[in-house]
């Protein structure tokens, strides 16, 4: 097989997205659009992988910079032909096949692109174009064939002539080209067209007129080669991807009670025998172990969840670690840097932030735990709060093993509660409590007769 180089076109702003963010960074199933094309390219193990960037190029570089990627800048967006010409700066001396991919065609599969490469090589073609058939081809470049079906040229939608509007075969923007021909064809491109751009599609007619073997490979599924140009396209692609993701998890032993209302990002991992109820969001790089239950309305982002964990309805979890056999919720909020140790319990309307909750520790309801370290088998009563912010900085609270904290208490940080201490209900604790002590801060209860009330 001839050496392979891949060029990924990712320079355009994406005007029809109506966004301040460059199109290739818009997320699909939780990851930027460009990541799909780059991941696909890496499966082919190219000798060179070139990414053409333009609009917001520093932001793109920042998110995707890795040693094997060669970034080249397209200072002015003068068309796809110009973009590939810029990429050729990084292909000097290369002799082999150049695969040109588009960053806004993210649903393309490894199976299709491998078949396309084999089709190109097996036919010893100079130029191959990946095409598909559309019922409504408006807006796309049309594939013009000769009387015997040979590929003659590609005509952009705005440059169609009479009789060409009815052509249903369209160009996907993906090409296999032999490097020697590509370099020479690019040098002779012209911008004499309706867009005043240098069209890459023009190299098809150049190859045909020079007698080079020029062929087209038709992708069976048009959705797979769909370009993302608008928010409508983005939504359609998201829906397609989420369906595929849901199918993959269910085939691996995960129960999704309603796949259509379960939103799972691309990089999420879920263990077998886990049950996900409707209207749940599993986002980012979240992982769930085996035998978990996630009840309706939960949102889990970039978190690691162990085995046999129950997350009850309407809980929100972000950047947290939950160990085995933990119960969370309902209506719990775990903020970043929360760690729940094995067998602990966080109940309804409990918020935890940047804290470690020890093994077997329970905070069943209506509490705030922030910047705290709780030991093992601690009982947190309803309404307990750690007062961690003094107006200038956050301060830590340490609660050692087997402490009992009564209801409606305030622990004013920085503070330490010793092992097996008891905090009386309704107390505001401002000083360290030694181990095995009872701490109570209450005013004496006094009764007064109501004014004007007669004695019996």
ABEGO torsion letter per residue (X at the ends): XBBBBBBBBAABAGAAAGBABBAAABBBGGBBAAAAAAAAAAAAGBABBBBBBBBGAAAAAAAABBAABBBBBBABBAEAAAAAAAAAAAABGBBEBBBBBBAABAABBAAAAAAAAAAAAAAGBABBBBBBBBABABGBBBBBBBAAGBBABBBBAAABBBGAAABABBBAGBBBBBAAAAAAAAAABBABBAAGBBBAAAAAAAAAAAGBBBBBBBBABAAAABBBABAAAAAAAAAAAAAAAAAAAAAAGBBBABAAABBBBAABBBBBGBBBBBGBBBBEABBBBBGBBBBBGBBBBGBBBBBGBBBBBGBBBBGBBBBBGBBBOBGBBBBBGBBBBBGBBBBBGBBBBGBBBBBGBBBABGBBBBGBBBBBGBBBBBGBBBBABAGABBBBBBBBBGBBBBBGBBBBOBBBBBBGBBBBBGBBBABBBBBGBBBBBBBBBBBBBBBGBBBX
